[in-house]
Amino acid sequence: MGRTPLDTPARQQEVFSAVLGVLAEVGYARFNMDLVASRARASKASLYQRWPSKARLITDALKANLPDLPQPDEGTFAEDVRQILRSWGEPVPFDIAGIFLGLLEGSRQDADLAGLREEYVDRAYTEQLQVAVDRAKSRGELPESLDAGMLITALISTFVLRSEERGVVDGIVDGLLRPLIGTFRAK
């Protein structure tokens, strides 16, 4: 009995799950097709036929596993951010912090991975927050001079690095954003 081809959706998801598991466990430097092939019960040759580099394989795995990213409009920046972060925190069978750290490590070493990550993964998350920031600025909740890129990076980094903590979304919104927004409005 032959193996299911890698182009079937279920089989691809098995491979992508293996990819994200390996990346989270060993990081980018030690990530290799042998580890993925073993975990996914696939041949290394079949992986290379479909994905010519580990950067492309990792990027495709990430794209296939992006959560549904709705664009909420709750009327306030804090509540928009709360809903966005909650959508990211939906139960995910992957080690988000491990994957994030693997991507950071890999992006420093591999320009192809950095470009692919920025184009396909980062943009999906940053665009969602950028819309919320723009709305908040137009409502007067945030000052026009605010560096949106820095705020977005801080929100994403805090969420990812503390994603395993219970109540992290409410902690970010109520313990960080609401006090900051109050400071902005007071000026």
SVG drawing of the C-alpha trace seen along z (x, -y; Angstrom):
<svg xmlns="http://www.w3.org/2000/svg" viewBox="-18 -68 41 70">
<polyline fill="none" stroke="black" stroke-width="0.4" points="0.0,0.0 1.5,-3.4 1.7,-6.6 -0.8,-9.3 0.7,-12.0 1.9,-15.2 -0.5,-17.3 -3.6,-16.1 -4.8,-18.7 -4.7,-16.2 -1.2,-15.0 0.1,-18.5 -1.3,-19.4 0.5,-16.4 3.7,-17.7 3.0,-21.3 2.3,-20.1 5.6,-18.3 7.4,-21.4 6.0,-23.7 6.7,-21.1 10.3,-20.7 10.9,-24.4 9.5,-25.1 11.6,-22.3 15.0,-22.7 15.0,-26.3 15.9,-27.3 19.7,-26.5 19.1,-22.8 15.9,-22.5 16.4,-20.2 14.4,-18.1 15.5,-14.8 13.8,-15.7 10.6,-16.8 10.7,-13.7 11.0,-11.4 8.2,-13.1 5.9,-13.3 6.7,-9.8 7.7,-11.2 10.8,-11.0 13.3,-13.8 13.3,-13.7 9.6,-14.3 9.9,-17.2 12.6,-18.8 10.7,-18.2 7.8,-20.3 9.8,-22.8 13.3,-23.6 14.4,-25.2 13.6,-25.0 12.6,-28.7 9.9,-28.0 8.6,-24.9 8.4,-26.8 6.7,-29.7 4.1,-27.5 3.5,-25.7 2.9,-29.1 0.6,-30.4 -1.5,-27.2 -1.9,-27.5 -2.7,-31.2 -5.7,-31.7 -8.8,-33.4 -7.9,-37.1 -11.1,-39.1 -11.0,-42.9 -13.1,-43.9 -14.5,-47.4 -15.6,-47.5 -15.6,-51.2 -12.4,-51.6 -8.8,-50.7 -8.5,-48.6 -11.5,-46.5 -10.3,-46.1 -7.0,-44.9 -8.6,-42.5 -10.6,-40.9 -7.6,-40.7 -5.4,-39.1 -8.2,-36.7 -8.5,-35.6 -4.7,-34.9 -5.1,-32.9 -7.7,-30.5 -6.6,-27.0 -3.6,-26.3 -1.8,-22.9 1.6,-24.5 4.1,-26.1 3.7,-29.7 6.6,-31.1 8.9,-28.4 7.9,-29.0 8.3,-32.8 11.8,-32.4 12.7,-30.0 11.5,-32.5 13.5,-35.3 16.6,-33.2 16.2,-32.1 15.4,-35.5 18.8,-36.7 20.5,-33.9 18.5,-33.5 17.4,-36.5 15.0,-34.3 13.2,-33.3 13.1,-36.9 11.6,-38.1 9.0,-35.3 8.1,-35.8 7.6,-39.5 5.5,-39.1 3.2,-36.3 3.1,-36.1 4.0,-39.4 1.8,-41.3 -1.3,-39.3 -0.8,-40.2 0.5,-43.8 -2.2,-44.9 -4.9,-43.9 -3.4,-46.0 -2.5,-48.9 -6.2,-49.3 -7.0,-49.4 -4.3,-52.0 -5.4,-54.1 -9.0,-54.1 -7.8,-54.9 -5.8,-57.9 -8.8,-59.2 -11.0,-58.9 -8.4,-60.8 -7.6,-57.8 -4.0,-57.8 -1.8,-60.7 -1.0,-61.2 2.7,-61.2 2.6,-57.7 5.0,-55.3 2.4,-52.7 5.1,-50.2 6.7,-50.2 3.4,-49.8 2.4,-46.9 5.8,-45.2 5.4,-45.6 1.8,-44.1 2.8,-41.2 6.0,-40.4 4.3,-40.6 1.5,-38.4 3.8,-35.8 6.3,-35.6 3.6,-35.3 1.0,-33.4 1.1,-30.4 0.0,-32.5 -3.6,-32.4 -5.3,-35.8 -2.5,-37.2 -4.9,-39.1 -6.7,-40.8 -3.4,-41.6 -2.1,-43.3 -5.3,-45.2 -6.2,-46.1 -2.8,-46.3 -0.9,-47.9 -3.1,-49.5 -5.8,-51.1 -3.3,-52.9 -1.3,-54.1 -4.4,-55.3 -5.4,-57.2 -1.9,-58.8 -2.3,-59.8 -5.7,-61.4 -4.4,-63.3 -1.8,-65.2"/>
</svg>
